[in-house]
Amino acid sequence: MLILFLYLNLFFSQTQDYFYHWGEPEDGVILGLSISDDVLGFHIMNLADTEITVYSHVSAGQKHFDHYYLHLQYLFGEEQIVEFTGNRNRSTPVFISLEPYQILGNYVYLKDWCSKPRFNIRNGLAIIWLEYNYVIDHPGYDQWMGILYSDKIMITIDD
């Protein structure tokens, strides 16, 4: 019974007002998304027995999330992808070390990103999921690299 509880707690956990929707683990790392009101959370958890370093974001005056993509699939079949990057003159990649079972969380205001004219997001029901695609090797860092997907959830998009 304890094993079942731990499994359920890991793959569908809640902290404060956020439910985490975890994807499938890959090489000791798992990606989850959370959504509460207009706030979308990106969560990476270290499932390994040792500390790992992961790419968090790009510091460019504000946080940019170059390697995160939000997939939206509308009920009528069309799919859109929202990227969390913007214009910048300078930027610095930020890497975070995670202890075993530690979670990295980054948050964005979803309406702010989706309202950008380049995305032309439509109102209605959509299934969403996150992709974390980091396959670039940064010299001097021993970082985790790979592609992860969160679980899929249905949301209503409205102005």
Residue frames as qw, qx, qy, qz and C-alpha x, y, z in Angstrom:
[[0.000, 0.885, 0.466, 0.000, 0.00, 0.00, 0.00],
 [0.326, -0.760, 0.103, 0.552, 2.86, 2.38, 0.76],
 [0.392, -0.085, 0.595, 0.696, 4.32, 1.87, -2.72],
 [0.156, 0.649, 0.652, 0.360, 0.97, 2.73, -4.34],
 [0.191, -0.915, -0.255, 0.248, 0.71, 5.89, -2.19],
 [0.383, -0.559, 0.322, 0.662, 4.22, 7.00, -3.16],
 [0.341, 0.215, 0.684, 0.608, 3.47, 6.34, -6.83],
 [0.041, 0.807, 0.555, 0.198, 0.26, 8.37, -6.74],
 [0.310, -0.858, -0.082, 0.402, 1.93, 11.13, -4.75],
 [0.431, -0.338, 0.443, 0.710, 4.80, 11.39, -7.25],
 [0.211, 0.223, 0.681, 0.665, 2.71, 11.44, -10.41],
 [0.187, -0.701, -0.442, -0.528, -0.23, 13.51, -9.16],
 [0.466, -0.342, -0.487, 0.655, 0.94, 15.72, -6.34],
 [0.056, -0.872, -0.291, -0.390, -0.34, 19.01, -5.01],
 [0.455, -0.252, -0.337, 0.785, 1.39, 21.83, -3.22],
 [0.096, 0.315, 0.153, -0.932, -0.43, 24.99, -2.26],
 [0.595, 0.500, 0.245, -0.579, -2.87, 25.73, -5.12],
 [0.400, 0.562, -0.591, -0.417, -1.01, 23.80, -7.81],
 [0.923, 0.017, 0.375, -0.077, -1.59, 20.29, -9.11],
 [0.067, -0.587, 0.689, 0.420, 1.41, 18.85, -10.92],
 [0.891, 0.361, 0.133, -0.240, 0.69, 16.88, -14.07],
 [0.365, -0.578, 0.671, 0.288, 3.81, 14.76, -14.53],
 [0.705, 0.482, -0.402, -0.331, 4.86, 13.12, -17.77],
 [0.988, -0.033, -0.109, 0.106, 6.97, 10.00, -18.14],
 [0.489, -0.748, 0.350, 0.282, 10.45, 9.87, -16.55],
 [0.777, 0.591, -0.119, 0.183, 13.46, 9.96, -18.86],
 [0.643, 0.334, -0.391, 0.567, 16.99, 9.21, -17.65],
 [0.456, -0.305, -0.551, 0.629, 16.22, 10.17, -14.06],
 [0.049, 0.159, 0.087, -0.982, 14.29, 13.38, -14.82],
 [0.109, 0.577, 0.805, 0.092, 10.57, 14.10, -15.15],
 [0.010, -0.122, -0.130, -0.984, 8.67, 17.15, -16.45],
 [0.019, -0.595, -0.780, 0.193, 5.39, 18.41, -15.07],
 [0.014, -0.395, -0.191, -0.898, 3.10, 21.32, -15.63],
 [0.088, -0.520, -0.699, 0.483, 0.77, 23.11, -13.29],
 [0.011, -0.417, -0.331, -0.846, -1.87, 25.69, -13.98],
 [0.192, -0.597, -0.642, 0.441, -3.76, 27.90, -11.57],
 [0.173, 0.853, 0.189, -0.454, -5.78, 30.84, -12.82],
 [0.551, 0.823, -0.134, -0.048, -3.45, 32.50, -15.35],
 [0.206, -0.741, 0.639, 0.026, -0.21, 31.04, -13.98],
 [0.939, 0.251, -0.230, -0.043, 1.47, 28.19, -15.85],
 [0.479, -0.707, 0.520, 0.014, 4.23, 26.33, -14.04],
 [0.744, 0.439, -0.503, 0.016, 7.11, 24.34, -15.56],
 [0.655, -0.598, 0.419, -0.192, 8.48, 21.73, -13.14],
 [0.683, 0.406, -0.604, 0.063, 11.50, 19.50, -13.49],
 [0.747, -0.561, 0.288, -0.211, 12.11, 16.86, -10.81],
 [0.245, 0.545, -0.800, 0.047, 15.32, 14.94, -10.26],
 [0.932, -0.191, -0.013, -0.309, 14.44, 11.27, -9.81],
 [0.702, 0.392, -0.528, 0.274, 18.08, 10.16, -9.77],
 [0.779, -0.508, -0.278, 0.241, 20.02, 9.12, -6.68],
 [0.556, -0.202, -0.004, 0.806, 22.62, 11.83, -7.25],
 [0.073, 0.745, 0.107, -0.655, 22.61, 15.58, -7.83],
 [0.545, 0.408, 0.523, 0.513, 22.06, 16.70, -11.44],
 [0.043, -0.446, 0.038, 0.893, 22.31, 20.05, -13.20],
 [0.374, 0.593, 0.688, 0.187, 19.48, 21.16, -15.46],
 [0.130, 0.229, 0.238, 0.935, 18.90, 24.15, -17.70],
 [0.029, 0.540, 0.639, -0.547, 16.42, 26.47, -16.01],
 [0.299, 0.887, 0.342, -0.081, 16.00, 29.58, -18.12],
 [0.525, 0.351, 0.073, 0.772, 17.76, 32.45, -19.88],
 [0.236, -0.729, -0.301, 0.567, 18.32, 35.63, -17.93],
 [0.339, 0.356, 0.381, 0.783, 17.66, 38.56, -20.27],
 [0.182, -0.236, 0.104, -0.949, 16.28, 41.25, -17.99],
 [0.779, -0.110, 0.237, -0.571, 13.26, 38.99, -17.58],
 [0.524, -0.185, 0.830, 0.050, 13.23, 35.20, -17.68],
 [0.647, 0.394, -0.389, -0.525, 13.01, 33.57, -21.09],
 [0.731, -0.152, 0.651, -0.134, 12.40, 29.86, -21.40],
 [0.315, 0.558, -0.569, -0.516, 14.11, 28.99, -24.68],
 [0.193, 0.182, -0.953, -0.144, 13.78, 25.23, -24.34],
 [0.275, 0.315, 0.797, -0.435, 10.17, 25.01, -23.16],
 [0.235, -0.061, -0.548, -0.801, 7.26, 24.76, -25.59],
 [0.445, 0.219, 0.627, -0.601, 3.56, 24.77, -24.77],
 [0.066, -0.116, -0.832, -0.539, 1.52, 22.64, -27.17],
 [0.471, 0.258, 0.395, -0.745, -2.16, 23.51, -27.59],
 [0.030, -0.106, -0.886, -0.451, -4.38, 21.08, -29.48],
 [0.469, 0.057, 0.123, -0.873, -7.87, 22.39, -30.08],
 [0.620, 0.132, 0.714, -0.298, -10.79, 20.00, -30.12],
 [0.721, 0.630, 0.093, -0.274, -11.23, 20.52, -33.87],
 [0.933, 0.166, 0.130, 0.293, -7.68, 19.22, -34.45],
 [0.383, 0.809, -0.180, 0.407, -5.54, 22.31, -35.03],
 [0.767, -0.433, -0.181, 0.437, -2.35, 22.48, -32.99],
 [0.172, 0.908, -0.153, 0.351, -0.35, 25.54, -31.98],
 [0.767, -0.169, -0.314, 0.533, 2.95, 25.89, -30.15],
 [0.161, -0.972, 0.017, -0.169, 3.73, 28.77, -27.79],
 [0.714, 0.186, -0.306, 0.602, 7.40, 29.62, -27.28],
 [0.442, -0.857, -0.216, 0.153, 8.50, 31.53, -24.20],
 [0.583, -0.126, 0.125, 0.793, 11.21, 33.72, -25.70],
 [0.164, 0.944, 0.255, -0.130, 11.36, 37.37, -26.61],
 [0.490, 0.758, -0.143, 0.407, 13.65, 40.04, -28.00],
 [0.653, -0.713, 0.067, 0.246, 16.88, 40.58, -26.12],
 [0.332, 0.859, -0.380, 0.086, 20.30, 42.13, -26.58],
 [0.133, 0.475, -0.821, 0.288, 22.14, 40.06, -24.00],
 [0.875, -0.284, -0.109, -0.377, 21.36, 36.81, -22.31],
 [0.017, -0.487, 0.835, -0.254, 22.90, 34.35, -19.89],
 [0.727, -0.159, -0.620, -0.248, 21.87, 30.70, -19.58],
 [0.415, -0.507, 0.511, -0.556, 20.98, 29.74, -16.01],
 [0.657, 0.025, -0.752, -0.041, 21.63, 26.20, -14.78],
 [0.583, -0.532, 0.291, -0.541, 20.33, 24.84, -11.49],
 [0.269, 0.209, -0.928, 0.153, 21.63, 21.88, -9.48],
 [0.746, -0.314, -0.090, -0.580, 18.91, 19.63, -8.13],
 [0.248, -0.317, 0.867, -0.294, 19.35, 17.21, -5.26],
 [0.137, -0.165, -0.956, -0.201, 17.53, 13.86, -5.53],
 [0.097, -0.625, -0.775, 0.000, 13.74, 14.41, -5.64],
 [0.075, -0.524, -0.149, 0.835, 14.13, 18.20, -5.62],
 [0.402, 0.690, 0.573, 0.184, 11.83, 20.13, -7.98],
 [0.198, -0.152, 0.161, 0.955, 12.75, 23.16, -10.07],
 [0.213, 0.725, 0.651, -0.074, 9.73, 25.40, -10.68],
 [0.116, -0.103, 0.207, 0.966, 9.41, 28.31, -13.10],
 [0.214, 0.646, 0.685, -0.260, 6.18, 30.22, -13.64],
 [0.087, 0.058, 0.361, 0.927, 4.72, 32.47, -16.35],
 [0.425, 0.430, 0.385, -0.698, 1.47, 34.38, -16.79],
 [0.475, 0.229, 0.792, 0.307, -0.08, 32.35, -19.58],
 [0.316, 0.847, 0.421, -0.074, -2.37, 35.13, -20.84],
 [0.093, -0.849, 0.270, 0.445, 0.59, 37.49, -21.22],
 [0.300, -0.309, 0.773, 0.466, 2.41, 35.04, -23.50],
 [0.369, 0.399, 0.821, 0.176, -0.66, 33.83, -25.39],
 [0.219, 0.871, 0.320, -0.302, -1.84, 37.38, -26.10],
 [0.226, -0.528, 0.460, 0.677, 1.25, 38.13, -28.20],
 [0.619, 0.557, -0.073, -0.549, 0.19, 38.71, -31.83],
 [0.250, 0.478, -0.802, -0.257, 2.64, 36.11, -33.17],
 [0.167, -0.017, 0.969, -0.181, 0.66, 33.29, -31.55],
 [0.493, -0.046, -0.353, -0.793, -2.94, 34.19, -32.51],
 [0.005, 0.063, 0.954, -0.295, -4.35, 31.92, -29.79],
 [0.429, -0.325, -0.513, -0.668, -8.02, 31.03, -30.18],
 [0.482, -0.252, 0.490, -0.681, -10.63, 30.80, -27.43],
 [0.859, 0.004, -0.314, -0.403, -12.19, 27.47, -26.58],
 [0.874, -0.380, 0.299, -0.041, -11.32, 24.07, -25.19],
 [0.543, 0.652, -0.527, 0.047, -7.81, 22.79, -25.78],
 [0.933, -0.295, -0.041, 0.200, -5.59, 20.00, -24.61],
 [0.147, 0.897, -0.381, 0.169, -2.22, 21.33, -23.48],
 [0.918, -0.282, 0.008, 0.278, 1.14, 19.81, -22.62],
 [0.114, -0.907, 0.362, 0.183, 4.69, 21.01, -22.11],
 [0.906, 0.290, -0.088, 0.294, 7.80, 19.98, -23.97],
 [0.357, -0.837, 0.351, 0.220, 11.30, 20.51, -22.59],
 [0.871, 0.434, 0.052, 0.223, 13.81, 20.12, -25.41],
 [0.191, -0.899, 0.387, 0.074, 17.38, 20.65, -24.31],
 [0.955, 0.111, 0.160, 0.224, 20.00, 18.90, -26.42],
 [0.380, 0.822, -0.236, 0.351, 22.72, 21.58, -26.56],
 [0.804, -0.277, -0.267, 0.453, 25.94, 20.94, -24.69],
 [0.050, -0.967, 0.121, -0.218, 27.21, 24.02, -22.81],
 [0.669, 0.302, -0.487, 0.473, 30.96, 23.72, -22.21],
 [0.056, 0.360, -0.531, 0.765, 31.89, 23.84, -18.55],
 [0.639, -0.164, 0.322, -0.679, 28.58, 22.38, -17.36],
 [0.071, 0.027, -0.994, -0.076, 27.76, 18.74, -16.77],
 [0.496, 0.116, 0.237, -0.827, 24.06, 19.22, -17.43],
 [0.520, 0.267, 0.805, -0.098, 21.23, 16.82, -18.15],
 [0.250, 0.319, -0.432, -0.806, 20.22, 16.81, -21.81],
 [0.138, 0.231, 0.954, 0.132, 17.19, 15.31, -23.49],
 [0.346, -0.230, -0.351, -0.839, 13.55, 15.77, -24.42],
 [0.025, 0.233, 0.856, -0.461, 10.71, 15.52, -21.89],
 [0.311, -0.394, -0.463, -0.731, 6.93, 15.88, -22.08],
 [0.306, -0.075, 0.591, -0.743, 4.46, 16.64, -19.32],
 [0.233, 0.401, 0.881, -0.088, 1.10, 14.95, -18.98],
 [0.061, -0.318, -0.461, -0.826, -1.73, 16.36, -21.10],
 [0.053, 0.459, 0.674, -0.576, -4.61, 18.30, -19.54],
 [0.120, 0.631, 0.578, 0.503, -7.69, 20.04, -20.91],
 [0.145, -0.407, -0.304, 0.849, -8.23, 23.75, -20.31],
 [0.271, 0.830, 0.480, 0.086, -10.59, 26.48, -21.49],
 [0.397, -0.060, 0.106, 0.910, -8.91, 29.40, -23.19],
 [0.059, 0.858, 0.487, 0.151, -10.75, 32.70, -22.98],
 [0.244, 0.590, -0.105, 0.762, -9.97, 36.38, -22.98]]
